[in-house]
């Protein structure tokens, strides 16, 4: 049994802070398996220089591994259409995506290029209650 939690705090109109913790108790898969579920800690900042543009920075620390640094940008193109791009510095990865906000629903598709895995994609649909 494990858990995760996070917090997002708007410092002001242009700066947002976030943090996230996954499996802080370092639980394992089971008593019979020696391998632990990763314990991951993340902190990040988002800077909004305008209503259309956002710059992001994230640092992720998995216990037992070196930290990962990620950066990203988001540009609001047509009010409800978003273009995104990102870069990870530890394991060189680039990503890009597009999102659309429809009423209370966000629809996103993204692509990530990894040196070992190649190109992978993600599709998500989020409904805000």
Protein Blocks (a to p, Z undefined) as FASTA:
>chain_A
ZZdddddddfblmbccddddehklopafblklmbdcdddddddddddfbfkbccdddddd
dehiacdddddddddfkopaccdddddfklgcddddddddehjaccdddddddfklopad
dddddddZZ
